[in-house]
Amino acid sequence: MDNIQVQTDSGAKNPAAVVLVAAAIYLGLGALGLSFAIAPGYASPIFPAAGFAVAILLWSDKRAWPGIWVGSFALNLGVAWLHGESGWSNGLISAGIASGSTIQALAAWWLVKRKVGNGWQTLEIEADILRCLALSGPVACVISASIGVTLLYSVQIVHGNEYLYAWWNWWSGDVLGVLVMLPLSLALLYWRKSPWRGRFTTLVLPMLVVLGLAGGAFFAVSQWERAQQKSAIQSHGEALAKLLEQRFIAHQEALSALRRLVEVTPDMSYKQFEYFTRITLKDNPDIFALSFNPYVLPMQRQAFERGMAEKTGMPGFEIKERDSLRRLVRAEERPEYVAVGFIAPLEGNRPAVGYDINSEPVRHDAIQRAMRSGEPAVTAPIQLVQENRKRVGVLLMHPADRRVTTLDTDDSKTELMGFAIGVIKVDEMVDIATRSATVKGLVFRVDDALAPADKSSLYLSDSSASSNNSNKSNNSPDNYHAWQKQLTMADRTWTLSVYPTAEFLRQGQHWASLMVGAGGLVLAALLQMLLLVTTGRTSIVQRKVREQTSELQTKSDALEDRNAQLSALFRLCPDGFVAFDPDGRVKFANPSFAAMTGIGPEEVVGKNNAGLDAVLRKQCESPEAFAGISACFGDANEKVSRKRLTLKTLRQSVLQIVGIRSESSSVSRILYFRDVTLETEVDLMKSEFLSTAAHELRTPMASIYGFAEVLLTQELDEDSRREFLSIIFKQSELMASILNELLDLARIEARRGKDFIFEATQVQALVNEVVNGYSLPPGRAAPILVLPAAPLYINADHKKTRQAFLNVLSNAYKYSSGGDAVRIEVIAAERGEEAAPRVGIRITDNGIGMTPEQLSHVFERFYRADSSGKIPGTGLGMSIVHEIVDLHGGDIEISSMPGVGTSVTLWLPGLKETVEE
């Protein structure tokens, strides 16, 4: 009866859904199988999708065959796409392989149905097991292997000498996939039906162990074979790296000799330069040109151009640069020039004579590096000025110096003369260096590790080399990690990468791993048949009882676990909960409720609404304002209602109460308490801030609006118009100042110093910088500076500290009269031998001063000691100073007396080590 029921159910499936699901599963299993493929193989030695294809056709009575074709086609097309290959030819190849896979599955379905009958549905009899696995495995799997490999051979993807290897790999992978996945897939498809209901676990665990062992052995052998290939790649890479470094060192030595010649013979002629460089250029065809580029300052330009005109025989010699149209034009004035003076060979390079390489960003960068270090420098990859075709090159620069003696002191020092430069054709240099170390099938490339990604390529040994693609293997050379090494070329780093191609990977067949795979195939097949035979109908009932018992135990454990989780949540939740039983009395109150309200559970458990109301009102700030527990639940139609409660604690806690009506039989209602004190305070602070900001902005806006209205509606003389416009402008400046300082304050508070750049800053230099850059009010004298002789350092953000100091200095001038002096002192306060000192910047004025009451508000936003409005300002400056100093870990000390003046000291953490130095 079980067999009849199985057949009836499979015929009732939705055909479209079956096709889509079959395609998706085939695609996933195929991708899993291809992950075991051996490069440069064209199939996987383990392909579980083949077994699933037979099972799904048997289960659906062959209705799912379009899904097999679609899944196989998508798999092989996806592999080609991942390997960077697309086009109609790959589509045809994928379609051909998909057709072979589908024909194989249909053939297996027909053979099993004809020779096994309905025995495949249970696989309990030895004869049925053997016939089903043999017909759908070794016999039927000949089809896909033959069609697929022959198709790849016809398009020259598989070569004749590897046909047998590829066919065996393909066939054995499909056979192993059928022997392993066919019974497992049937167990999954019929897991609700007898006899498969209890056989799934019995089949899976032993098979996983055997497949794990076989897969581990196969993987280990494959890794060993791959390690052999990687070792060969690494050896070749090391040889290439050594040759490249030796070639580059030889060029450096040639340039070093040229540099020494220039230093010894600074007044050489063009003929001498060409004579010296002739042999070097002849022996090194990869050096396109050698030149000496003098270092010229603007004051030396005219004399240099006249001198070079005489030496080169070019009357019109001048320092040139390229304009936006890439034309050579006279160079514009700049702080320094590095123009091509001598160059060899001259023929073909005449346009470059006089060209200022310092005018081009890439060459300029290398020049600056060489000047800073005094050592050779190499440019990033460039298009050579002298080349008319696209060709990557680099410039190797050696700085040349001369010794200059000062007449009055008789001291000598070195001075930059210019640069000995070699123009290197990278492709030819690499070809010459690696000519003796080329290995067939290995591709290598050289990149500049410091250049942008789109401009980093220096050399590719074979641009036509392509990865080995396969329609049944994703194990192309792309998946072999390229061997890489960093090469130090003067002051730049080049990356040498070596890649294997399919041709290289074909050089050694992986017979060892295939033999291990075959052994795993035999072992898996024997174990599969043994497991299927030993699981009979007598064990089904026992397994079913155990599963049902286990299921009941699992549900019981899950229920207990859920109750424990809920109990833990109520105990650990920071919010309060009070639950009521169906009679309306308090059943439970969690610890957080007691912590929030100060009411213990023993005071509320068992009380009804009125009793709980009385307890809560004792804790209320305004008992009469509390509407009671009933109000928290709203009317009968409301499941959730929200109220607020203010408690008379030290900080006047505000609780939000949410009443929830429950549909549970044991809990009728739940009260949820959440502390919203912080949110309430924040809302109040925002309201106060917005009110103050609106008030401060309304005054200048009213002036702007009023005077603008007068200008629009009345005829005024020119003086009046200019006076009104001046008022509008000043009020607009005030509004802009308020908004800018508000934004500064908001950014500082929001980021909390995350954007600060802390560095060692000399306080005396900071003070001088601010004072020198400060625009003094008309008629006011510069501040009196009292700075210690020994330098003091602080660990601070230079820009923010400067802003804080400038705000205090500006206040000192604004709030003092014209004859009053402003004094600035830098002081250090020692805090013991172990601790770093504090450094203070004290600004003292003799202005209007402040009362103690005014001092208590000095850091409040929009607060101003002068209420007359005659002194300009926004009232935000000291708030910004306070935030900046606080984020530096410092503090502010203010002393002030009305009519006497104010002293503000910004204390900041000093740097102990730097101070001692």
Helices and strands as residue ranges (DSSP letters): H 2-11, H 15-34, H 49-60, H 65-82, H 88-115, G 117-121, H 126-134, I 135-139, H 141-154, G 160-162, H 163-189, G 196-198, H 200-264, H 270-283, E 287-296, G 298-300, H 301-312, E 320-322, E 328-330, E 337-338, E 342-344, G 350-352, G 357-359, H 361-373, E 377-378, E 382-383, E 392-405, E 412-425, H 426-434, G 435-437, E 442-448, G 453-455, E 457-460, G 477-479, E 483-489, E 492-500, H 502-505, H 511-534, H 537-572, E 576-580, E 586-589, H 591-597, H 601-604, H 609-619, G 623-625, H 629-632, E 640-646, E 654-661, E 669-675, H 677-713, H 718-751, E 758-762, H 763-773, E 784-786, E 793-797, H 798-814, E 823-829, E 838-845, H 852-855, H 877-887, E 891-897, E 901-909, H 912-916
